[in-house]
Amino acid sequence: MSREKTYDANFTAGGLLFRDFNSVKTILTEDNFIELIQIESEKNTYLGIPRESSRKRVISEIKRRYEIVPLSFWNWYVTRSEQEQKLAMFYTCLKTYPIVLDFHLEVSLKKHRIGDELDAFAVQMRIDELIATNEDVGSWSEATLYKINSQYRSTLKECGLLKGTKLISPSDMSDSFFDYFDTIGENWFKELCFK
């Protein structure tokens, strides 16, 4: 049976991972970053995640997001303000996790356009639709479904797109922030930031 989209729940490994990416900022722009981050899974020099199994899971997601964008993205990322870095991290989430992109397009963007609020129930309704139509999502445990709902909304709050239950455009962004996405042919991201 062929499926249109493949969803996974790996986003629950850490949500935005802003703190984790910034912990490894000194090696993030190195040409051999993948090798260096692999060493980090054993040495724990930067991340400070005590349990090795947790550290390896976070590193796996760091590598996944790192590789979904060009190296030039990371050179640009380290020059941005904290708020801009958080929103840039959200961009990597949208690129890496089809479930996050789905929630954002099918729930948040639609709610923002009509001035409606976003709460756990709104996301749960979309999850229920996916359970009925997608084998991947239908096989997830209740705990995973709860966590991905919560993690998605927490991520929106952390990157400045959700305040309480109100979807908002991010503030304190430099003019050049969204210009970057235009130059790399990803101007769709601006609309997904409610601009």
N, C-alpha and C positions, 0 to 999 in steps of 0.2 A: 504494500500500500504506500503510495507516495504522499508526502505531506508538503503543503505549501511552505510552512515555516517550521524551524526547529527551535524550540525554546529550552533553556536550561535555567536552573535556579542558582547558578554560581554567583549572581549579584548579591545573594544573602551572605557571602563570605566577608563583606565589609562595607557594602554600600558605596559611598563616594570614594573612600580610601584616600582622602585628602591628606590626613596626617601621615599615612604610610608613604605616599609618594614624596611628601616633603621631607620625610626622614631620610630618604635616599637621594635627595636633591643633588648632593655633591658628586654622585656617580651617574646621575640620570642622563647627562649629556655625553658620557663617555662612549666611544665607538664599541667598546666591549661590555656594554651595560648588561646584556643577558648573562654573560659569564660572571660578572661581578655580583649580580643579584642572586645567582645560583650559589655562589660562595656565601652570601649573606644567609642563606637558609641554614647553614651549619654554624657560622660564626656569630650571627645576631649582633653585629656591630652597630647597625643603624636603627633597625626597626624596634628593638626592645620588646619583642613578643616572646614571653617566657616559654610557652609550650611549642615544641618543634612542629607538631602536627598543625597547629594553628598558623604558625609562621610559614610553613610550606604552602598552605592553602592560600594565604594572602599573597605570597610571592608568585604563585601560579596565576592569580588574577592580575597582579602588577604586570607580569610578562605578557599576558594576553592583551591588556590595554596598551602597553608600550608598543607592541607590534602592530596594532590596528591603525596607527597613525605614522606619518613619516618622522624620521629623526629630527627634522627641522622643527616639528611641532614642539619637541621637548626643549630645544634651544630657545624658542619663543616663550614657552611656558614659564621657564625659570626667571624671566624678566618681568613677569606680570605681578600685579598687586595680589594680595591674599584673596580678595573677593573675586577677582578675575580668574585666578588659578582654580578656585572652587567651581566656577562656571565652566572653565575649560575641562575640568575633570568630569563634569556632567556630560560634556560633549563626548568624551571617551566612553562613558557609560552607554550613551545612545548608540554609538558606533559598535560597541562590543556585545551588548545584550539585547537581542530582539524583544524580549519581554518588557524591558524598560522603554524602548522605542514605542512598542505597542500601547502601553499604559499612557505614554505621553501624547501620542497622536489620537488615540481613541477615547481618552478620558480627559486629561488635563487641557489639551489645546481646545477641544470642543467646549469644555466648561468655561474656559477663559473667554472664548469668543462670545458666549451668551451672558457673561457676567455672573456665572454660577460658582458656588464654592466647591472645594474638593475636600472630601472627608474619606474615612475608611470605607464607608458603605459604597461610595461611588466607585472606588477601585475594586471593591469586592464584587460589585455587579459585573464589571469587565472580567474579573477572574472567573466568575460563574459562567459567562459566555464562552470563555476559552476552555474551561473544563468540559463543556458540552461538545466542543468542536476540535480539540487538539489533544492527541494522545499524551504528549509530553506533560502538559499542565494537568491533565486528568489523572496522571499517575502520582502527582506530588501529594505528600502528607498534609494534613490540616495545619500542622506546625509550620511547614515550609510555606504554605499559602498565606498564613498569617504573617510570617516574617517578611515575605517579599512585599506584601502590601505595606506593612509598617516601614520597611527599609526604603521603599520608593518614596513615601511621603516625607520621611526624615531627610532623604537626600535632597528633595526639592526645597525643604526648609534650609538646609545647610548651604545650598548654593544660591539662596536668595530669591527663589521663585514661588515660595509659599510662606505666608505669614498667618499662623493659626490655620484657618481653612480657606483663606483668601489667596487666590493665584495672582501674583504680581510680577511686573517687569523688574529685572534686577536694577539696583541703583548703584551709584558710585563706579560706573564703568567708564573708562577712557574712550574717546572717539575711535582710537586705533584698535580697540579690542575686536569689535565686529568687522572692521576693515580686514583683519587678518583672515577671517573665514571667507570673505569675498575673494581674496587673492588666491586661496587654495581651492576655490570652486565649491565651497560648502556653505553658501549663503542661506540655505535652508535652516541652518542652526539659529539664525537671528529670529526667524518666525517662531521657532520652538522655545525661544526665550521670551515670547509674548511681546516682541518689538514690532 
